[in-house]
Amino acid sequence: MTGGPVNYVEKLLGDDGGEDLIEYGLLAAFIAIAAVVTLRAIAPLVEAMWGIIRDAIAG
């Protein structure tokens, strides 16, 4: 084995290939959380709107 374990660890620490994947994962999680919070916030408004429409159709 050339280089030994120290060189292997140094190589792993110097590798930044996975950073983009982590950043995209965090961004996707943030967008998902924001979508859930937004939908939960507007749900009562949408429900009220559909109630008004339902009542208008029913007469």
N, CA, C and O atoms as a Tripos MOL2 file, in Angstrom:
@<TRIPOS>MOLECULE
protein
  236   235    59     0     0
PROTEIN
NO_CHARGES

@<TRIPOS>ATOM
      1 N           0.8600   -1.1620    0.0000 N.3       1 MET1
      2 CA          0.0000    0.0000    0.0000 C.3       1 MET1
      3 C           0.9080    1.2270    0.0000 C.2       1 MET1
      4 O           1.6690    1.4470    0.9420 O.2       1 MET1
      5 N           0.8200    2.0080   -1.0490 N.am      2 THR2
      6 CA          1.6460    3.2050   -1.1260 C.3       2 THR2
      7 C           0.9580    4.3790   -0.4490 C.2       2 THR2
      8 O          -0.2420    4.5920   -0.6180 O.2       2 THR2
      9 N           1.7130    5.1220    0.3030 N.am      3 GLY3
     10 CA          1.1980    6.3180    0.9430 C.3       3 GLY3
     11 C           0.7260    6.0970    2.3560 C.2       3 GLY3
     12 O           0.8820    6.9830    3.1960 O.2       3 GLY3
     13 N           0.1660    4.9690    2.6440 N.am      4 GLY4
     14 CA         -0.2940    4.6740    3.9880 C.3       4 GLY4
     15 C          -1.5910    5.3730    4.3490 C.2       4 GLY4
     16 O          -2.1570    6.1220    3.5540 O.2       4 GLY4
     17 N          -2.0420    5.1150    5.5490 N.am      5 PRO5
     18 CA         -3.3270    5.6640    5.9820 C.3       5 PRO5
     19 C          -3.3190    7.1810    6.1390 C.2       5 PRO5
     20 O          -4.3530    7.8250    5.9650 O.2       5 PRO5
     21 N          -2.1740    7.7540    6.4630 N.am      6 VAL6
     22 CA         -2.1230    9.2110    6.6340 C.3       6 VAL6
     23 C          -2.4010    9.9000    5.3080 C.2       6 VAL6
     24 O          -3.1630   10.8660    5.2610 O.2       6 VAL6
     25 N          -1.7950    9.4180    4.2370 N.am      7 ASN7
     26 CA         -2.0410   10.0090    2.9210 C.3       7 ASN7
     27 C          -3.4930    9.8080    2.4900 C.2       7 ASN7
     28 O          -4.0750   10.6760    1.8400 O.2       7 ASN7
     29 N          -4.0730    8.6720    2.8500 N.am      8 TYR8
     30 CA         -5.4720    8.3980    2.5120 C.3       8 TYR8
     31 C          -6.3930    9.3960    3.2150 C.2       8 TYR8
     32 O          -7.3200    9.9250    2.6030 O.2       8 TYR8
     33 N          -6.1400    9.6510    4.4900 N.am      9 VAL9
     34 CA         -6.9540   10.6040    5.2490 C.3       9 VAL9
     35 C          -6.7670   12.0130    4.7000 C.2       9 VAL9
     36 O          -7.7380   12.7600    4.5740 O.2       9 VAL9
     37 N          -5.5440   12.3840    4.3740 N.am     10 GLU10
     38 CA         -5.2990   13.7030    3.7920 C.3      10 GLU10
     39 C          -6.0310   13.8540    2.4620 C.2      10 GLU10
     40 O          -6.5620   14.9220    2.1550 O.2      10 GLU10
     41 N          -6.0540   12.7880    1.6810 N.am     11 LYS11
     42 CA         -6.7650   12.8190    0.4050 C.3      11 LYS11
     43 C          -8.2620   13.0010    0.6380 C.2      11 LYS11
     44 O          -8.9060   13.7770   -0.0690 O.2      11 LYS11
     45 N          -8.8220   12.2970    1.6170 N.am     12 LEU12
     46 CA        -10.2470   12.4290    1.9160 C.3      12 LEU12
     47 C         -10.5860   13.8280    2.4220 C.2      12 LEU12
     48 O         -11.6120   14.3920    2.0410 O.2      12 LEU12
     49 N          -9.7420   14.3880    3.2680 N.am     13 LEU13
     50 CA         -9.9980   15.7190    3.8050 C.3      13 LEU13
     51 C          -9.8880   16.7940    2.7280 C.2      13 LEU13
     52 O         -10.5570   17.8230    2.8160 O.2      13 LEU13
     53 N          -9.0760   16.5780    1.7400 N.am     14 GLY14
     54 CA         -8.9060   17.5430    0.6580 C.3      14 GLY14
     55 C          -9.9610   17.4310   -0.4230 C.2      14 GLY14
     56 O         -10.0760   18.3180   -1.2680 O.2      14 GLY14
     57 N         -10.7420   16.3450   -0.4110 N.am     15 ASP15
     58 CA        -11.7640   16.1340   -1.4350 C.3      15 ASP15
     59 C         -13.0250   16.9090   -1.0740 C.2      15 ASP15
     60 O         -13.6200   16.6810   -0.0200 O.2      15 ASP15
     61 N         -13.4330   17.8270   -1.9510 N.am     16 ASP16
     62 CA        -14.6470   18.6050   -1.6960 C.3      16 ASP16
     63 C         -15.7280   18.3030   -2.7290 C.2      16 ASP16
     64 O         -16.5730   19.1510   -3.0150 O.2      16 ASP16
     65 N         -15.7020   17.1180   -3.2770 N.am     17 GLY17
     66 CA        -16.6530   16.7430   -4.3200 C.3      17 GLY17
     67 C         -18.0830   16.6090   -3.8390 C.2      17 GLY17
     68 O         -19.0090   16.7940   -4.6280 O.2      17 GLY17
     69 N         -18.2940   16.2960   -2.5750 N.am     18 GLY18
     70 CA        -19.6470   16.1080   -2.0770 C.3      18 GLY18
     71 C         -20.3000   17.3560   -1.5250 C.2      18 GLY18
     72 O         -21.4660   17.3200   -1.1320 O.2      18 GLY18
     73 N         -19.5770   18.4490   -1.4870 N.am     19 GLU19
     74 CA        -20.1330   19.6770   -0.9100 C.3      19 GLU19
     75 C         -21.3520   20.1680   -1.6820 C.2      19 GLU19
     76 O         -22.3210   20.6270   -1.0780 O.2      19 GLU19
     77 N         -21.3150   20.0790   -3.0000 N.am     20 ASP20
     78 CA        -22.4460   20.5430   -3.8020 C.3      20 ASP20
     79 C         -23.7040   19.7460   -3.4870 C.2      20 ASP20
     80 O         -24.7950   20.3090   -3.3920 O.2      20 ASP20
     81 N         -23.5510   18.4350   -3.3260 N.am     21 LEU21
     82 CA        -24.7140   17.6030   -3.0240 C.3      21 LEU21
     83 C         -25.3320   17.9810   -1.6900 C.2      21 LEU21
     84 O         -26.5560   18.0150   -1.5580 O.2      21 LEU21
     85 N         -24.5020   18.2610   -0.7090 N.am     22 ILE22
     86 CA        -25.0120   18.6660    0.6040 C.3      22 ILE22
     87 C         -25.7390   20.0030    0.4910 C.2      22 ILE22
     88 O         -26.8070   20.1830    1.0760 O.2      22 ILE22
     89 N         -25.1690   20.9280   -0.2520 N.am     23 GLU23
     90 CA        -25.8070   22.2360   -0.4150 C.3      23 GLU23
     91 C         -27.1490   22.1060   -1.1260 C.2      23 GLU23
     92 O         -28.1240   22.7430   -0.7270 O.2      23 GLU23
     93 N         -27.2100   21.2890   -2.1710 N.am     24 TYR24
     94 CA        -28.4790   21.0880   -2.8720 C.3      24 TYR24
     95 C         -29.4930   20.3940   -1.9720 C.2      24 TYR24
     96 O         -30.6820   20.7090   -2.0200 O.2      24 TYR24
     97 N         -29.0410   19.4650   -1.1610 N.am     25 GLY25
     98 CA        -29.9380   18.7970   -0.2240 C.3      25 GLY25
     99 C         -30.5040   19.7600    0.8030 C.2      25 GLY25
    100 O         -31.6960   19.7160    1.1090 O.2      25 GLY25
    101 N         -29.6570   20.6300    1.3370 N.am     26 LEU26
    102 CA        -30.1290   21.6340    2.2960 C.3      26 LEU26
    103 C         -31.0990   22.6140    1.6380 C.2      26 LEU26
    104 O         -32.0940   23.0100    2.2440 O.2      26 LEU26
    105 N         -30.8090   22.9990    0.4110 N.am     27 LEU27
    106 CA        -31.6970   23.9060   -0.3080 C.3      27 LEU27
    107 C         -33.0560   23.2570   -0.5590 C.2      27 LEU27
    108 O         -34.0930   23.8980   -0.3880 O.2      27 LEU27
    109 N         -33.0530   21.9890   -0.9640 N.am     28 ALA28
    110 CA        -34.3130   21.2740   -1.1890 C.3      28 ALA28
    111 C         -35.1020   21.1420    0.1060 C.2      28 ALA28
    112 O         -36.3250   21.2840    0.1000 O.2      28 ALA28
    113 N         -34.4220   20.8740    1.2110 N.am     29 ALA29
    114 CA        -35.1080   20.7690    2.5050 C.3      29 ALA29
    115 C         -35.7030   22.1100    2.9070 C.2      29 ALA29
    116 O         -36.8250   22.1590    3.4110 O.2      29 ALA29
    117 N         -34.9750   23.1920    2.6930 N.am     30 PHE30
    118 CA        -35.4810   24.5240    3.0270 C.3      30 PHE30
    119 C         -36.7130   24.8640    2.1960 C.2      30 PHE30
    120 O         -37.6860   25.4060    2.7190 O.2      30 PHE30
    121 N         -36.6750   24.5500    0.9100 N.am     31 ILE31
    122 CA        -37.8200   24.8230    0.0340 C.3      31 ILE31
    123 C         -39.0230   23.9910    0.4620 C.2      31 ILE31
    124 O         -40.1480   24.4900    0.4650 O.2      31 ILE31
    125 N         -38.8000   22.7310    0.8220 N.am     32 ALA32
    126 CA        -39.9000   21.8740    1.2650 C.3      32 ALA32
    127 C         -40.5200   22.4000    2.5530 C.2      32 ALA32
    128 O         -41.7430   22.4280    2.6850 O.2      32 ALA32
    129 N         -39.6950   22.8120    3.4920 N.am     33 ILE33
    130 CA        -40.2150   23.3530    4.7560 C.3      33 ILE33
    131 C         -40.9880   24.6440    4.4990 C.2      33 ILE33
    132 O         -42.0540   24.8540    5.0780 O.2      33 ILE33
    133 N         -40.4610   25.5030    3.6420 N.am     34 ALA34
    134 CA        -41.1520   26.7550    3.3230 C.3      34 ALA34
    135 C         -42.4960   26.4800    2.6520 C.2      34 ALA34
    136 O         -43.4760   27.1730    2.9230 O.2      34 ALA34
    137 N         -42.5480   25.4740    1.7810 N.am     35 ALA35
    138 CA        -43.8050   25.1320    1.1160 C.3      35 ALA35
    139 C         -44.8350   24.6260    2.1140 C.2      35 ALA35
    140 O         -46.0030   25.0080    2.0450 O.2      35 ALA35
    141 N         -44.4190   23.7770    3.0360 N.am     36 VAL36
    142 CA        -45.3450   23.2490    4.0410 C.3      36 VAL36
    143 C         -45.8680   24.3690    4.9270 C.2      36 VAL36
    144 O         -47.0660   24.4370    5.1990 O.2      36 VAL36
    145 N         -44.9880   25.2400    5.3750 N.am     37 VAL37
    146 CA        -45.4090   26.3510    6.2370 C.3      37 VAL37
    147 C         -46.3820   27.2660    5.4890 C.2      37 VAL37
    148 O         -47.3910   27.6930    6.0500 O.2      37 VAL37
    149 N         -46.0820   27.5620    4.2350 N.am     38 THR38
    150 CA        -46.9530   28.4250    3.4400 C.3      38 THR38
    151 C         -48.3200   27.7910    3.2270 C.2      38 THR38
    152 O         -49.3460   28.4510    3.3920 O.2      38 THR38
    153 N         -48.3380   26.5140    2.8620 N.am     39 LEU39
    154 CA        -49.6160   25.8370    2.6270 C.3      39 LEU39
    155 C         -50.4470   25.7460    3.8950 C.2      39 LEU39
    156 O         -51.6680   25.8950    3.8510 O.2      39 LEU39
    157 N         -49.7980   25.5040    5.0180 N.am     40 ARG40
    158 CA        -50.5360   25.4520    6.2860 C.3      40 ARG40
    159 C         -51.0810   26.8270    6.6570 C.2      40 ARG40
    160 O         -52.1290   26.9230    7.2950 O.2      40 ARG40
    161 N         -50.3860   27.8860    6.2680 N.am     41 ALA41
    162 CA        -50.8320   29.2410    6.5880 C.3      41 ALA41
    163 C         -52.0300   29.6560    5.7340 C.2      41 ALA41
    164 O         -52.9240   30.3470    6.2220 O.2      41 ALA41
    165 N         -52.0580   29.2410    4.4650 N.am     42 ILE42
    166 CA        -53.1500   29.6700    3.5900 C.3      42 ILE42
    167 C         -54.3070   28.6810    3.5560 C.2      42 ILE42
    168 O         -55.3360   28.9760    2.9470 O.2      42 ILE42
    169 N         -54.1760   27.5320    4.1800 N.am     43 ALA43
    170 CA        -55.2380   26.5230    4.1500 C.3      43 ALA43
    171 C         -56.5730   27.0560    4.6710 C.2      43 ALA43
    172 O         -57.5970   26.8110    4.0340 O.2      43 ALA43
    173 N         -56.6130   27.7700    5.7920 N.am     44 PRO44
    174 CA        -57.9140   28.2930    6.2480 C.3      44 PRO44
    175 C         -58.5400   29.2780    5.2540 C.2      44 PRO44
    176 O         -59.7600   29.3080    5.0960 O.2      44 PRO44
    177 N         -57.7190   30.0710    4.5950 N.am     45 LEU45
    178 CA        -58.2460   31.0190    3.6100 C.3      45 LEU45
    179 C         -58.8560   30.2950    2.4150 C.2      45 LEU45
    180 O         -59.9200   30.6750    1.9260 O.2      45 LEU45
    181 N         -58.1830   29.2630    1.9540 N.am     46 VAL46
    182 CA        -58.6900   28.4860    0.8210 C.3      46 VAL46
    183 C         -59.9700   27.7570    1.2180 C.2      46 VAL46
    184 O         -60.9260   27.7030    0.4450 O.2      46 VAL46
    185 N         -59.9830   27.2050    2.4110 N.am     47 GLU47
    186 CA        -61.1800   26.5130    2.8880 C.3      47 GLU47
    187 C         -62.3630   27.4760    2.9800 C.2      47 GLU47
    188 O         -63.4770   27.1180    2.5980 O.2      47 GLU47
    189 N         -62.1410   28.6740    3.4750 N.am     48 ALA48
    190 CA        -63.2070   29.6740    3.5560 C.3      48 ALA48
    191 C         -63.6930   30.0760    2.1690 C.2      48 ALA48
    192 O         -64.8930   30.2460    1.9520 O.2      48 ALA48
    193 N         -62.7660   30.2260    1.2350 N.am     49 MET49
    194 CA        -63.1390   30.5900   -0.1280 C.3      49 MET49
    195 C         -64.0250   29.5190   -0.7480 C.2      49 MET49
    196 O         -65.0380   29.8370   -1.3700 O.2      49 MET49
    197 N         -63.6490   28.2460   -0.5830 N.am     50 TRP50
    198 CA        -64.4610   27.1600   -1.1310 C.3      50 TRP50
    199 C         -65.8190   27.0890   -0.4490 C.2      50 TRP50
    200 O         -66.8100   26.7190   -1.0790 O.2      50 TRP50
    201 N         -65.8770   27.4370    0.8250 N.am     51 GLY51
    202 CA        -67.1630   27.4840    1.5180 C.3      51 GLY51
    203 C         -68.0790   28.5400    0.9260 C.2      51 GLY51
    204 O         -69.2750   28.3030    0.7570 O.2      51 GLY51
    205 N         -67.5250   29.7020    0.6110 N.am     52 ILE52
    206 CA        -68.3070   30.7750   -0.0140 C.3      52 ILE52
    207 C         -68.8080   30.3330   -1.3840 C.2      52 ILE52
    208 O         -69.9670   30.5610   -1.7320 O.2      52 ILE52
    209 N         -67.9380   29.7040   -2.1500 N.am     53 ILE53
    210 CA        -68.3250   29.2210   -3.4800 C.3      53 ILE53
    211 C         -69.4080   28.1510   -3.3560 C.2      53 ILE53
    212 O         -70.3890   28.1710   -4.0990 O.2      53 ILE53
    213 N         -69.2350   27.2230   -2.4250 N.am     54 ARG54
    214 CA        -70.2190   26.1560   -2.2170 C.3      54 ARG54
    215 C         -71.5810   26.7400   -1.8430 C.2      54 ARG54
    216 O         -72.6130   26.3170   -2.3640 O.2      54 ARG54
    217 N         -71.5710   27.7130   -0.9380 N.am     55 ASP55
    218 CA        -72.8300   28.3350   -0.5190 C.3      55 ASP55
    219 C         -73.4890   29.1060   -1.6640 C.2      55 ASP55
    220 O         -74.7140   29.1130   -1.7810 O.2      55 ASP55
    221 N         -72.6900   29.7490   -2.5010 N.am     56 ALA56
    222 CA        -73.2370   30.4980   -3.6390 C.3      56 ALA56
    223 C         -73.8730   29.5570   -4.6570 C.2      56 ALA56
    224 O         -74.9060   29.8790   -5.2440 O.2      56 ALA56
    225 N         -73.2610   28.4040   -4.8640 N.am     57 ILE57
    226 CA        -73.8080   27.4380   -5.8150 C.3      57 ILE57
    227 C         -75.0780   26.8010   -5.2530 C.2      57 ILE57
    228 O         -76.0450   26.5780   -5.9810 O.2      57 ILE57
    229 N         -75.0670   26.5140   -3.9580 N.am     58 ALA58
    230 CA        -76.2190   25.8690   -3.3280 C.3      58 ALA58
    231 C         -77.4220   26.8110   -3.2760 C.2      58 ALA58
    232 O         -78.5640   26.3590   -3.1980 O.2      58 ALA58
    233 N         -77.1700   28.0900   -3.3170 N.am     59 GLY59
    234 CA        -78.2760   29.0430   -3.3520 C.3      59 GLY59
    235 C         -78.5580   29.5400   -2.0080 C.2      59 GLY59
    236 O         -79.4620   30.3570   -1.8300 O.2      59 GLY59
@<TRIPOS>BOND
     1     1     2 1
     2     2     3 1
     3     3     4 2
     4     3     5 am
     5     5     6 1
     6     6     7 1
     7     7     8 2
     8     7     9 am
     9     9    10 1
    10    10    11 1
    11    11    12 2
    12    11    13 am
    13    13    14 1
    14    14    15 1
    15    15    16 2
    16    15    17 am
    17    17    18 1
    18    18    19 1
    19    19    20 2
    20    19    21 am
    21    21    22 1
    22    22    23 1
    23    23    24 2
    24    23    25 am
    25    25    26 1
    26    26    27 1
    27    27    28 2
    28    27    29 am
    29    29    30 1
    30    30    31 1
    31    31    32 2
    32    31    33 am
    33    33    34 1
    34    34    35 1
    35    35    36 2
    36    35    37 am
    37    37    38 1
    38    38    39 1
    39    39    40 2
    40    39    41 am
    41    41    42 1
    42    42    43 1
    43    43    44 2
    44    43    45 am
    45    45    46 1
    46    46    47 1
    47    47    48 2
    48    47    49 am
    49    49    50 1
    50    50    51 1
    51    51    52 2
    52    51    53 am
    53    53    54 1
    54    54    55 1
    55    55    56 2
    56    55    57 am
    57    57    58 1
    58    58    59 1
    59    59    60 2
    60    59    61 am
    61    61    62 1
    62    62    63 1
    63    63    64 2
    64    63    65 am
    65    65    66 1
    66    66    67 1
    67    67    68 2
    68    67    69 am
    69    69    70 1
    70    70    71 1
    71    71    72 2
    72    71    73 am
    73    73    74 1
    74    74    75 1
    75    75    76 2
    76    75    77 am
    77    77    78 1
    78    78    79 1
    79    79    80 2
    80    79    81 am
    81    81    82 1
    82    82    83 1
    83    83    84 2
    84    83    85 am
    85    85    86 1
    86    86    87 1
    87    87    88 2
    88    87    89 am
    89    89    90 1
    90    90    91 1
    91    91    92 2
    92    91    93 am
    93    93    94 1
    94    94    95 1
    95    95    96 2
    96    95    97 am
    97    97    98 1
    98    98    99 1
    99    99   100 2
   100    99   101 am
   101   101   102 1
   102   102   103 1
   103   103   104 2
   104   103   105 am
   105   105   106 1
   106   106   107 1
   107   107   108 2
   108   107   109 am
   109   109   110 1
   110   110   111 1
   111   111   112 2
   112   111   113 am
   113   113   114 1
   114   114   115 1
   115   115   116 2
   116   115   117 am
   117   117   118 1
   118   118   119 1
   119   119   120 2
   120   119   121 am
   121   121   122 1
   122   122   123 1
   123   123   124 2
   124   123   125 am
   125   125   126 1
   126   126   127 1
   127   127   128 2
   128   127   129 am
   129   129   130 1
   130   130   131 1
   131   131   132 2
   132   131   133 am
   133   133   134 1
   134   134   135 1
   135   135   136 2
   136   135   137 am
   137   137   138 1
   138   138   139 1
   139   139   140 2
   140   139   141 am
   141   141   142 1
   142   142   143 1
   143   143   144 2
   144   143   145 am
   145   145   146 1
   146   146   147 1
   147   147   148 2
   148   147   149 am
   149   149   150 1
   150   150   151 1
   151   151   152 2
   152   151   153 am
   153   153   154 1
   154   154   155 1
   155   155   156 2
   156   155   157 am
   157   157   158 1
   158   158   159 1
   159   159   160 2
   160   159   161 am
   161   161   162 1
   162   162   163 1
   163   163   164 2
   164   163   165 am
   165   165   166 1
   166   166   167 1
   167   167   168 2
   168   167   169 am
   169   169   170 1
   170   170   171 1
   171   171   172 2
   172   171   173 am
   173   173   174 1
   174   174   175 1
   175   175   176 2
   176   175   177 am
   177   177   178 1
   178   178   179 1
   179   179   180 2
   180   179   181 am
   181   181   182 1
   182   182   183 1
   183   183   184 2
   184   183   185 am
   185   185   186 1
   186   186   187 1
   187   187   188 2
   188   187   189 am
   189   189   190 1
   190   190   191 1
   191   191   192 2
   192   191   193 am
   193   193   194 1
   194   194   195 1
   195   195   196 2
   196   195   197 am
   197   197   198 1
   198   198   199 1
   199   199   200 2
   200   199   201 am
   201   201   202 1
   202   202   203 1
   203   203   204 2
   204   203   205 am
   205   205   206 1
   206   206   207 1
   207   207   208 2
   208   207   209 am
   209   209   210 1
   210   210   211 1
   211   211   212 2
   212   211   213 am
   213   213   214 1
   214   214   215 1
   215   215   216 2
   216   215   217 am
   217   217   218 1
   218   218   219 1
   219   219   220 2
   220   219   221 am
   221   221   222 1
   222   222   223 1
   223   223   224 2
   224   223   225 am
   225   225   226 1
   226   226   227 1
   227   227   228 2
   228   227   229 am
   229   229   230 1
   230   230   231 1
   231   231   232 2
   232   231   233 am
   233   233   234 1
   234   234   235 1
   235   235   236 2
@<TRIPOS>SUBSTRUCTURE
     1 MET1         2 RESIDUE 1 A MET
     2 THR2         6 RESIDUE 1 A THR
     3 GLY3        10 RESIDUE 1 A GLY
     4 GLY4        14 RESIDUE 1 A GLY
     5 PRO5        18 RESIDUE 1 A PRO
     6 VAL6        22 RESIDUE 1 A VAL
     7 ASN7        26 RESIDUE 1 A ASN
     8 TYR8        30 RESIDUE 1 A TYR
     9 VAL9        34 RESIDUE 1 A VAL
    10 GLU10       38 RESIDUE 1 A GLU
    11 LYS11       42 RESIDUE 1 A LYS
    12 LEU12       46 RESIDUE 1 A LEU
    13 LEU13       50 RESIDUE 1 A LEU
    14 GLY14       54 RESIDUE 1 A GLY
    15 ASP15       58 RESIDUE 1 A ASP
    16 ASP16       62 RESIDUE 1 A ASP
    17 GLY17       66 RESIDUE 1 A GLY
    18 GLY18       70 RESIDUE 1 A GLY
    19 GLU19       74 RESIDUE 1 A GLU
    20 ASP20       78 RESIDUE 1 A ASP
    21 LEU21       82 RESIDUE 1 A LEU
    22 ILE22       86 RESIDUE 1 A ILE
    23 GLU23       90 RESIDUE 1 A GLU
    24 TYR24       94 RESIDUE 1 A TYR
    25 GLY25       98 RESIDUE 1 A GLY
    26 LEU26      102 RESIDUE 1 A LEU
    27 LEU27      106 RESIDUE 1 A LEU
    28 ALA28      110 RESIDUE 1 A ALA
    29 ALA29      114 RESIDUE 1 A ALA
    30 PHE30      118 RESIDUE 1 A PHE
    31 ILE31      122 RESIDUE 1 A ILE
    32 ALA32      126 RESIDUE 1 A ALA
    33 ILE33      130 RESIDUE 1 A ILE
    34 ALA34      134 RESIDUE 1 A ALA
    35 ALA35      138 RESIDUE 1 A ALA
    36 VAL36      142 RESIDUE 1 A VAL
    37 VAL37      146 RESIDUE 1 A VAL
    38 THR38      150 RESIDUE 1 A THR
    39 LEU39      154 RESIDUE 1 A LEU
    40 ARG40      158 RESIDUE 1 A ARG
    41 ALA41      162 RESIDUE 1 A ALA
    42 ILE42      166 RESIDUE 1 A ILE
    43 ALA43      170 RESIDUE 1 A ALA
    44 PRO44      174 RESIDUE 1 A PRO
    45 LEU45      178 RESIDUE 1 A LEU
    46 VAL46      182 RESIDUE 1 A VAL
    47 GLU47      186 RESIDUE 1 A GLU
    48 ALA48      190 RESIDUE 1 A ALA
    49 MET49      194 RESIDUE 1 A MET
    50 TRP50      198 RESIDUE 1 A TRP
    51 GLY51      202 RESIDUE 1 A GLY
    52 ILE52      206 RESIDUE 1 A ILE
    53 ILE53      210 RESIDUE 1 A ILE
    54 ARG54      214 RESIDUE 1 A ARG
    55 ASP55      218 RESIDUE 1 A ASP
    56 ALA56      222 RESIDUE 1 A ALA
    57 ILE57      226 RESIDUE 1 A ILE
    58 ALA58      230 RESIDUE 1 A ALA
    59 GLY59      234 RESIDUE 1 A GLY
